Amino acid sequence: MTATPPPRWLRRPAGAPAQLGYGADYNPEQWPREVWKDDVRLMREAGVTVVSLAIFSWARLQPAEDRWEFGWLDEVMDLLHDAGIAVDLATATASPPPWLTTRHPEILPVTRTGETVWPGARQHWRPTSPVFRRHALGLVEALATRYGGHPALAAWHVNNELGCHNAYDYSDDAAHAFRTWLRDRYGTLDALNRAWATSFWSQVYGDWNELLPPRLAATHPNPTQQLDFARFSSDALLDHLRAEREVLRRLTPDVPVTTNFMVMANTRAMDYAGWADDVDFVSNDHYVTPGPQSLDELSFSAALTGGIAGGRPWFLMEHSTSAVNWQPVNLPKRRGELARDSLLHVAHGADAVCFFQWRQSAGGAEKYHSAMLPHAGSQSEVFRAVTALGDTLRDLAPVAGSARQPARAAILFDWESWWTAELDSHPTSLLRYRQEALDWYSAFLALGVRADVVTTRTALSGYDLVVAPVLHVVPKALADRLTSFVDGGGHLVTTYFSGIVDENDHVWLGGYPGALRELLGIRVEEFAPLPVGTDVSLDDGSTGTLWSESVTVDAPDVDVLARHTGGEYAGLPAVTRRRVSGGGSAAYVSTRLGADGIAQLLGRLLDAAGVTSELPAAGRGRVELAVRTHGSEEFWFLVNRTDAPVVLPLAPARVLVGEGDDGGRVTLQPRGVAVLRYPSGAGERAEVGNGG
C-alpha cells in the first residue's frame, strides 16, 4: 500500500517569499496572438501571480489523432514566466475534441432514460470509458513530457470540475464497471442480495451480469442500488483523477497535483471528503447563489472546503468578479462584494484567490460571464476593483501558510446522508439535507459564534459542541464514535430523520431515531411529515415546518426543552436534551425550525456547552469572525455582513487590512473586511471584546 504523500503547495522559485496566490483561468487560445502581451501587462498591473492554463485546449493541442500543436502553448508559458506569473497547467482532458467523438461515439455518456449526451457543450465523456481513458492519458503524458521541466509550472490541474456534467452515466461501460465495483464491495452475490434487500419485489440476483445501473424503471428503483450507484459514480470520477495523477507523478514527481472541487450550493454527486487525500492540495470552485442566505452559503461552503482540507490552506480556483451567465437572472455584484467575497474565502483558509476568467470571452456560451478584464476593458469599475484586491492580497502575505484555528463548535456534514435522505419513496420529497445544515450555520452566524464544518472522517474530540443535522446514514461505527464523544464530555445535537438507516440503507429496528435512540434517550414510532403550508407551534415561541413526530422520552435524564402547543401532539416533546454522567449531552430537534428558530434554541444549547461568542456584542449577527493561526500569531478576519458601517471595540492589534485606531476600535465599512494580526491568546481578546 502506497503511503499518502505529505501535503504540498504551489511550487515557487527558490528563495521566493511566501504570498497569497492571485489570478484566474486564462484562455489565450480564444484570442489572437497580439492580445497576449497586453494580457500579461495588465495581469502584472492587477497583481496576478498565478493562472490556470489550457483547461479546454485539447482540440488546439491535438487537432487530429496523429497531429500535435504545442507552439502556441510554448509561447504563452514563456510569456507568463518572463512576467513572473506561475502556471497551474491543466491536463486539458475536460472536453474531448470533435475528431475523438466522431471516431469513437462510444465514449459519449448515456442518461438514465437511454439518451446519448452529444457533443456541442463540454464534459461529453464517460468516466468509465476505456477508449476515452486511453486517449486522455496519452494527452496527459504528452503534456507532462513537454512541460514538466518548464520553470513556469507551479502545479498540475487534472481535468476540470470532474463530474460537473457527467457524474451519472448509465451506459454499458458504466454497467460493466458498476458490476466490478459491486464485486469488490460485496465479494459474493449472497452478500449483495442481503445488502440490497432483493427479496423485496422479486429482485434476487443469481449472476453478476444481471446487475445494472438504476436506469429508468417502472416505479421506485431499489434504494440501496441507487445509493451504491451514487457511491460508484463518485468513485469512478475519483478513479479517473487517480489515473491522470499517476501519469503526472511518474513523469513529474516534484510537481504538485490538484483538481478543482465544486463545494457549492447543490453540487452533490462527488464525495469530496473521500477525494481530499488524492490531491496534494485541495482546490475549490464556488459561485454565489442569490437569495437571503447567499452570503451564509458562501461562508458555509468555504468552511466545508476548509474542513475537507483538514484545516490546511486550499486554493480558490474559480469564483466570479461579478455576474455569471447560467442563473435565471444574472445579477452583477454590488460595490465591495468582489473583495468581501474573495476575502471571506481567505478567512476560511484559501491561500490563493482566482476567478473565472482573466479576459471576458467575446463569443461562446460564457461570453456574458464576468471576468477580471471585462468587455469594457481596463478602464472599468470591475478592473479597478480587481487591481485593488491584488493590493490587498499583497498586504496579507503574512497570512500565507497559516492554518484554520479550530472553533469550539462544528457542523457535521455527510455526503451519504445527503444522497440517501433525498431518495424517492420516503416520508416526504420536500426534505433538503444541505438546507438544514445551512440553516444551522446561519444560526451560528446570527449569534456571532464561530463554527467549523467538518466531515464524518474528522476527529470530533477537539470540539465542545457538534451539530449533526439530518444525519440519516449512521453505521454502527459512527454511532459508537458519537456516543464516545458525548460520554467524553462533548455536546451533540441532531435532528429529525437522523440515525434511521445503516450503511446499506436498512432501517435500524426498534423505533426511531434508530442507531441514536439510546444515546438520545427518546423513541419515535412514526414519522409525521408536514404538507406545504402547514406548521407546528412550540411552547418556546418557535414554529416548525416540514416534519413533526410524536416523541416519547425513554430515559430519566432527558430534559424537554420545547413542547408542541397544539394539534395532534399538543403537550408532547418536540426538542429534548439528555445529560450524561461525564458532563456531555445529546439533544434532539424533531422539526425544521429554520434559521431564526434554530438561533433561538442554539443559544440555550451553546450555554449548556459553555461555548460563547468571541465578538463584542456590537458585532454579533452583523459581523462574521474567522481565525487563522501560524505559530505564535493569529489573524482575525472580520467581515461586515451588512450594508451599514460597524464599529467594534477590540483589543489593540496590528491592522493588516481595514481601519483601526490605537485603542483597538475597528471600523468596518458596508460590506467591508478587516484583518487583524495578534499574538496567540484569543481568550484574553474575547474577554476584552465582550466587555466593550
Secondary structure, 3 states (H helix, E strand, C coil): CCCCCCCCCCCCCCCCCCCCEEEEEECHHHCCHHHHHHHHHHHHHHCCCEEEECCCCHHHHCCECCECCCHHHHHHHHHHHHCCCEEEEECCCCCCCHHHHHHCHHHCCECCCCCECCCCCCCCCCCCCHHHHHHHHHHHHHHHHHHCCCCCEEEEECCCCCCCCCCCCCCHHHHHHHHHHHHHHHCCHHHHHHHCCCCHHHCCCCCHHHCCCCCCCCCCCCHHHHHHHHHHHHHHHHHHHHHHHHHHHHHCCCCCEECEECCCCCCCCCCHHHCHHHCCCCEEECCCCCCCCHHHHHHHHHHHHHHHCCCCCEEEEECCCCCCCCCCCCCCCCCCHHHHHHHHHHHCCEEEEEECCCECCCCCCCCCCCCCECCCCCCCHHHHHHHHHHHHHHHCHHHCCCEECCCCEEEEECHHHHHHHCCCCCCCCCCCHHHHHHHHHHHHHHHCCCCEEEECCCCCCCCCEEEECCCCECCHHHHHHHHHHHHCCCEEEEECCCCCECCCCCECCCCECHHHHHHHCEEEEEEEECCCCCCEEECCCCEEECEEEEEEECCCCEEEEEEECCHHHCCCEEEEEEECCCCCEEEEECCECHHHHHHHHHHHHHHHHCCCCCCCHHHCCCEEEEEEEECCEEEEEEEECCCCCEEEECCCCEEEECEECCCCEEEECCCCEEEEEEECCHHHHHHHHHCC
